[in-house]
Amino acid sequence: MMKLPHLIILFQCACLSLLSSASHATTEPWNLVSWQPAFDYTGQAQALQYHPLETASQPWQLCVTYPHLKDPYWLSVNYGMVAEAKRLGIGMTVLEAGGYPQLTTQIEQLQHCTQRNSDAIIVGTVSFNGLSPSIRKIAQTTPVIAAVNDIEDIGISAKAGVSWYSMGLKVGQYLTQRHQNSTNKVRIAWFPGPKESGWVSFIDDGFRTAIANTNIDIVAVKWGDTGKEIQRNLVQEVLEQSTGIDYIVGTALTADAAVSELLNRGLRGDIEIISTYFTHNVFRGIKRGHILAAPTDAPVLQGKIAIDQAVRILEGKLTHAHLSPSIVMIGQHNVGNYDISNSLAPASFWPTFEVKSTLTPTD
């Protein structure tokens, strides 16, 4: 029989071995796309397995500004950023501008971020080039990372974002394939989103490119901020002014509002709904058969990518300046088996505006 001291020694060795294995464990790689040259969606897109950092070397403090948090899409971005900041042990402060018309507010928030002596700033912009003068100045002392929404690349050190042109293209291709064997005219009410934002013009271009020279006609266009009440009012206007519409195609908030509006007017089944991006309500709508389809650009993962890029820049470890998830079209054929963890925040998650660092400063 083995003596007790020997058992204790073996137990201690086993524990040390487990701790050592845990300390060297690696996180799962992310399946991403790297853009070359960076920030140019007309360049080459290369698929790669990307290994995120295991931890940060310092208790870096990031400052983040979003267009808003009234859209579940940005809640999912927020969740991804919070989860990754906590995993790496860094601190983060989150600000939100209140909507796409609030360019002045977001400029002020950038100034606030610099006044807080933030180590890096992440921007989900309300405008493609409205922040450029501010970012050009800030970038002289503080790295700026673009997240999700497209932005002029002046002063940008890295970007986590998909091609919104491709998002619109995916939606248009879905429609054209759905009607490729028909010669009947297909009438679309089109709700691209807020005209002044940094993504809507691209999604509009992509959608129009896909349906050009087909039997699909846009018979009504309504621009507007991605608030549910705003989109509901726009849907109501179209339904009262137009007849013979076959599809309502637009933002996730448009799709969400359209589900109830069509039900109230007894039009469910007469008009189909397609969303240009993927949220919790769109997911439920597709599962229940109320919404046909939507592309997902994995906003949770985009949030994580932006945090990883910010820390890599601060630590001199940046390897890919422009990364994005792959775009996947979600519809009735795959909604039941698609892993939504990179696309949607958990139902229990609430907007989080502050993450405290858990690391100890080093010299």
Secondary structure as a PSIPRED ss2 file (coil, helix, strand):
# PSIPRED VFORMAT (PSIPRED V4.0)

   1 M C   1.000  0.000  0.000
   2 M C   1.000  0.000  0.000
   3 K C   1.000  0.000  0.000
   4 L H   0.000  1.000  0.000
   5 P H   0.000  1.000  0.000
   6 H H   0.000  1.000  0.000
   7 L H   0.000  1.000  0.000
   8 I H   0.000  1.000  0.000
   9 I H   0.000  1.000  0.000
  10 L H   0.000  1.000  0.000
  11 F H   0.000  1.000  0.000
  12 Q H   0.000  1.000  0.000
  13 C H   0.000  1.000  0.000
  14 A H   0.000  1.000  0.000
  15 C H   0.000  1.000  0.000
  16 L H   0.000  1.000  0.000
  17 S H   0.000  1.000  0.000
  18 L H   0.000  1.000  0.000
  19 L H   0.000  1.000  0.000
  20 S H   0.000  1.000  0.000
  21 S H   0.000  1.000  0.000
  22 A H   0.000  1.000  0.000
  23 S H   0.000  1.000  0.000
  24 H C   1.000  0.000  0.000
  25 A C   1.000  0.000  0.000
  26 T C   1.000  0.000  0.000
  27 T C   1.000  0.000  0.000
  28 E C   1.000  0.000  0.000
  29 P C   1.000  0.000  0.000
  30 W E   0.000  0.000  1.000
  31 N E   0.000  0.000  1.000
  32 L E   0.000  0.000  1.000
  33 V E   0.000  0.000  1.000
  34 S E   0.000  0.000  1.000
  35 W E   0.000  0.000  1.000
  36 Q E   0.000  0.000  1.000
  37 P C   1.000  0.000  0.000
  38 A C   1.000  0.000  0.000
  39 F C   1.000  0.000  0.000
  40 D C   1.000  0.000  0.000
  41 Y C   1.000  0.000  0.000
  42 T C   1.000  0.000  0.000
  43 G C   1.000  0.000  0.000
  44 Q E   0.000  0.000  1.000
  45 A E   0.000  0.000  1.000
  46 Q E   0.000  0.000  1.000
  47 A E   0.000  0.000  1.000
  48 L E   0.000  0.000  1.000
  49 Q E   0.000  0.000  1.000
  50 Y E   0.000  0.000  1.000
  51 H C   1.000  0.000  0.000
  52 P C   1.000  0.000  0.000
  53 L C   1.000  0.000  0.000
  54 E C   1.000  0.000  0.000
  55 T C   1.000  0.000  0.000
  56 A C   1.000  0.000  0.000
  57 S C   1.000  0.000  0.000
  58 Q C   1.000  0.000  0.000
  59 P C   1.000  0.000  0.000
  60 W C   1.000  0.000  0.000
  61 Q E   0.000  0.000  1.000
  62 L E   0.000  0.000  1.000
  63 C E   0.000  0.000  1.000
  64 V E   0.000  0.000  1.000
  65 T E   0.000  0.000  1.000
  66 Y E   0.000  0.000  1.000
  67 P C   1.000  0.000  0.000
  68 H C   1.000  0.000  0.000
  69 L C   1.000  0.000  0.000
  70 K C   1.000  0.000  0.000
  71 D C   1.000  0.000  0.000
  72 P H   0.000  1.000  0.000
  73 Y H   0.000  1.000  0.000
  74 W H   0.000  1.000  0.000
  75 L H   0.000  1.000  0.000
  76 S H   0.000  1.000  0.000
  77 V H   0.000  1.000  0.000
  78 N H   0.000  1.000  0.000
  79 Y H   0.000  1.000  0.000
  80 G H   0.000  1.000  0.000
  81 M H   0.000  1.000  0.000
  82 V H   0.000  1.000  0.000
  83 A H   0.000  1.000  0.000
  84 E H   0.000  1.000  0.000
  85 A H   0.000  1.000  0.000
  86 K H   0.000  1.000  0.000
  87 R H   0.000  1.000  0.000
  88 L H   0.000  1.000  0.000
  89 G C   1.000  0.000  0.000
  90 I C   1.000  0.000  0.000
  91 G E   0.000  0.000  1.000
  92 M E   0.000  0.000  1.000
  93 T E   0.000  0.000  1.000
  94 V E   0.000  0.000  1.000
  95 L E   0.000  0.000  1.000
  96 E E   0.000  0.000  1.000
  97 A C   1.000  0.000  0.000
  98 G C   1.000  0.000  0.000
  99 G C   1.000  0.000  0.000
 100 Y C   1.000  0.000  0.000
 101 P C   1.000  0.000  0.000
 102 Q C   1.000  0.000  0.000
 103 L H   0.000  1.000  0.000
 104 T H   0.000  1.000  0.000
 105 T H   0.000  1.000  0.000
 106 Q H   0.000  1.000  0.000
 107 I H   0.000  1.000  0.000
 108 E H   0.000  1.000  0.000
 109 Q H   0.000  1.000  0.000
 110 L H   0.000  1.000  0.000
 111 Q H   0.000  1.000  0.000
 112 H H   0.000  1.000  0.000
 113 C H   0.000  1.000  0.000
 114 T H   0.000  1.000  0.000
 115 Q H   0.000  1.000  0.000
 116 R C   1.000  0.000  0.000
 117 N C   1.000  0.000  0.000
 118 S C   1.000  0.000  0.000
 119 D C   1.000  0.000  0.000
 120 A E   0.000  0.000  1.000
 121 I E   0.000  0.000  1.000
 122 I E   0.000  0.000  1.000
 123 V E   0.000  0.000  1.000
 124 G C   1.000  0.000  0.000
 125 T C   1.000  0.000  0.000
 126 V C   1.000  0.000  0.000
 127 S C   1.000  0.000  0.000
 128 F C   1.000  0.000  0.000
 129 N C   1.000  0.000  0.000
 130 G C   1.000  0.000  0.000
 131 L C   1.000  0.000  0.000
 132 S H   0.000  1.000  0.000
 133 P H   0.000  1.000  0.000
 134 S H   0.000  1.000  0.000
 135 I H   0.000  1.000  0.000
 136 R H   0.000  1.000  0.000
 137 K H   0.000  1.000  0.000
 138 I H   0.000  1.000  0.000
 139 A C   1.000  0.000  0.000
 140 Q C   1.000  0.000  0.000
 141 T C   1.000  0.000  0.000
 142 T C   1.000  0.000  0.000
 143 P C   1.000  0.000  0.000
 144 V E   0.000  0.000  1.000
 145 I E   0.000  0.000  1.000
 146 A E   0.000  0.000  1.000
 147 A E   0.000  0.000  1.000
 148 V C   1.000  0.000  0.000
 149 N C   1.000  0.000  0.000
 150 D C   1.000  0.000  0.000
 151 I C   1.000  0.000  0.000
 152 E C   1.000  0.000  0.000
 153 D C   1.000  0.000  0.000
 154 I C   1.000  0.000  0.000
 155 G C   1.000  0.000  0.000
 156 I E   0.000  0.000  1.000
 157 S E   0.000  0.000  1.000
 158 A E   0.000  0.000  1.000
 159 K E   0.000  0.000  1.000
 160 A E   0.000  0.000  1.000
 161 G C   1.000  0.000  0.000
 162 V C   1.000  0.000  0.000
 163 S C   1.000  0.000  0.000
 164 W H   0.000  1.000  0.000
 165 Y H   0.000  1.000  0.000
 166 S H   0.000  1.000  0.000
 167 M H   0.000  1.000  0.000
 168 G H   0.000  1.000  0.000
 169 L H   0.000  1.000  0.000
 170 K H   0.000  1.000  0.000
 171 V H   0.000  1.000  0.000
 172 G H   0.000  1.000  0.000
 173 Q H   0.000  1.000  0.000
 174 Y H   0.000  1.000  0.000
 175 L H   0.000  1.000  0.000
 176 T H   0.000  1.000  0.000
 177 Q H   0.000  1.000  0.000
 178 R H   0.000  1.000  0.000
 179 H C   1.000  0.000  0.000
 180 Q C   1.000  0.000  0.000
 181 N C   1.000  0.000  0.000
 182 S C   1.000  0.000  0.000
 183 T C   1.000  0.000  0.000
 184 N C   1.000  0.000  0.000
 185 K C   1.000  0.000  0.000
 186 V E   0.000  0.000  1.000
 187 R E   0.000  0.000  1.000
 188 I E   0.000  0.000  1.000
 189 A E   0.000  0.000  1.000
 190 W E   0.000  0.000  1.000
 191 F E   0.000  0.000  1.000
 192 P E   0.000  0.000  1.000
 193 G E   0.000  0.000  1.000
 194 P C   1.000  0.000  0.000
 195 K C   1.000  0.000  0.000
 196 E C   1.000  0.000  0.000
 197 S C   1.000  0.000  0.000
 198 G C   1.000  0.000  0.000
 199 W C   1.000  0.000  0.000
 200 V H   0.000  1.000  0.000
 201 S H   0.000  1.000  0.000
 202 F H   0.000  1.000  0.000
 203 I H   0.000  1.000  0.000
 204 D H   0.000  1.000  0.000
 205 D H   0.000  1.000  0.000
 206 G H   0.000  1.000  0.000
 207 F H   0.000  1.000  0.000
 208 R H   0.000  1.000  0.000
 209 T H   0.000  1.000  0.000
 210 A H   0.000  1.000  0.000
 211 I H   0.000  1.000  0.000
 212 A C   1.000  0.000  0.000
 213 N C   1.000  0.000  0.000
 214 T C   1.000  0.000  0.000
 215 N C   1.000  0.000  0.000
 216 I E   0.000  0.000  1.000
 217 D E   0.000  0.000  1.000
 218 I E   0.000  0.000  1.000
 219 V E   0.000  0.000  1.000
 220 A E   0.000  0.000  1.000
 221 V E   0.000  0.000  1.000
 222 K E   0.000  0.000  1.000
 223 W E   0.000  0.000  1.000
 224 G C   1.000  0.000  0.000
 225 D C   1.000  0.000  0.000
 226 T C   1.000  0.000  0.000
 227 G C   1.000  0.000  0.000
 228 K H   0.000  1.000  0.000
 229 E H   0.000  1.000  0.000
 230 I H   0.000  1.000  0.000
 231 Q H   0.000  1.000  0.000
 232 R H   0.000  1.000  0.000
 233 N H   0.000  1.000  0.000
 234 L H   0.000  1.000  0.000
 235 V H   0.000  1.000  0.000
 236 Q H   0.000  1.000  0.000
 237 E H   0.000  1.000  0.000
 238 V H   0.000  1.000  0.000
 239 L H   0.000  1.000  0.000
 240 E H   0.000  1.000  0.000
 241 Q H   0.000  1.000  0.000
 242 S C   1.000  0.000  0.000
 243 T C   1.000  0.000  0.000
 244 G C   1.000  0.000  0.000
 245 I C   1.000  0.000  0.000
 246 D C   1.000  0.000  0.000
 247 Y E   0.000  0.000  1.000
 248 I E   0.000  0.000  1.000
 249 V E   0.000  0.000  1.000
 250 G E   0.000  0.000  1.000
 251 T C   1.000  0.000  0.000
 252 A H   0.000  1.000  0.000
 253 L H   0.000  1.000  0.000
 254 T H   0.000  1.000  0.000
 255 A H   0.000  1.000  0.000
 256 D H   0.000  1.000  0.000
 257 A H   0.000  1.000  0.000
 258 A H   0.000  1.000  0.000
 259 V H   0.000  1.000  0.000
 260 S H   0.000  1.000  0.000
 261 E H   0.000  1.000  0.000
 262 L H   0.000  1.000  0.000
 263 L H   0.000  1.000  0.000
 264 N H   0.000  1.000  0.000
 265 R C   1.000  0.000  0.000
 266 G C   1.000  0.000  0.000
 267 L C   1.000  0.000  0.000
 268 R E   0.000  0.000  1.000
 269 G C   1.000  0.000  0.000
 270 D C   1.000  0.000  0.000
 271 I E   0.000  0.000  1.000
 272 E E   0.000  0.000  1.000
 273 I E   0.000  0.000  1.000
 274 I E   0.000  0.000  1.000
 275 S E   0.000  0.000  1.000
 276 T C   1.000  0.000  0.000
 277 Y C   1.000  0.000  0.000
 278 F C   1.000  0.000  0.000
 279 T C   1.000  0.000  0.000
 280 H H   0.000  1.000  0.000
 281 N H   0.000  1.000  0.000
 282 V H   0.000  1.000  0.000
 283 F H   0.000  1.000  0.000
 284 R H   0.000  1.000  0.000
 285 G H   0.000  1.000  0.000
 286 I H   0.000  1.000  0.000
 287 K H   0.000  1.000  0.000
 288 R C   1.000  0.000  0.000
 289 G C   1.000  0.000  0.000
 290 H C   1.000  0.000  0.000
 291 I C   1.000  0.000  0.000
 292 L C   1.000  0.000  0.000
 293 A E   0.000  0.000  1.000
 294 A E   0.000  0.000  1.000
 295 P E   0.000  0.000  1.000
 296 T E   0.000  0.000  1.000
 297 D C   1.000  0.000  0.000
 298 A C   1.000  0.000  0.000
 299 P H   0.000  1.000  0.000
 300 V H   0.000  1.000  0.000
 301 L H   0.000  1.000  0.000
 302 Q H   0.000  1.000  0.000
 303 G H   0.000  1.000  0.000
 304 K H   0.000  1.000  0.000
 305 I H   0.000  1.000  0.000
 306 A H   0.000  1.000  0.000
 307 I H   0.000  1.000  0.000
 308 D H   0.000  1.000  0.000
 309 Q H   0.000  1.000  0.000
 310 A H   0.000  1.000  0.000
 311 V H   0.000  1.000  0.000
 312 R H   0.000  1.000  0.000
 313 I H   0.000  1.000  0.000
 314 L H   0.000  1.000  0.000
 315 E C   1.000  0.000  0.000
 316 G C   1.000  0.000  0.000
 317 K C   1.000  0.000  0.000
 318 L C   1.000  0.000  0.000
 319 T C   1.000  0.000  0.000
 320 H C   1.000  0.000  0.000
 321 A C   1.000  0.000  0.000
 322 H E   0.000  0.000  1.000
 323 L E   0.000  0.000  1.000
 324 S E   0.000  0.000  1.000
 325 P C   1.000  0.000  0.000
 326 S C   1.000  0.000  0.000
 327 I C   1.000  0.000  0.000
 328 V E   0.000  0.000  1.000
 329 M E   0.000  0.000  1.000
 330 I E   0.000  0.000  1.000
 331 G E   0.000  0.000  1.000
 332 Q C   1.000  0.000  0.000
 333 H C   1.000  0.000  0.000
 334 N C   1.000  0.000  0.000
 335 V C   1.000  0.000  0.000
 336 G C   1.000  0.000  0.000
 337 N C   1.000  0.000  0.000
 338 Y C   1.000  0.000  0.000
 339 D C   1.000  0.000  0.000
 340 I C   1.000  0.000  0.000
 341 S C   1.000  0.000  0.000
 342 N C   1.000  0.000  0.000
 343 S C   1.000  0.000  0.000
 344 L C   1.000  0.000  0.000
 345 A C   1.000  0.000  0.000
 346 P C   1.000  0.000  0.000
 347 A C   1.000  0.000  0.000
 348 S C   1.000  0.000  0.000
 349 F C   1.000  0.000  0.000
 350 W C   1.000  0.000  0.000
 351 P C   1.000  0.000  0.000
 352 T C   1.000  0.000  0.000
 353 F C   1.000  0.000  0.000
 354 E E   0.000  0.000  1.000
 355 V E   0.000  0.000  1.000
 356 K C   1.000  0.000  0.000
 357 S C   1.000  0.000  0.000
 358 T C   1.000  0.000  0.000
 359 L C   1.000  0.000  0.000
 360 T C   1.000  0.000  0.000
 361 P C   1.000  0.000  0.000
 362 T C   1.000  0.000  0.000
 363 D C   1.000  0.000  0.000
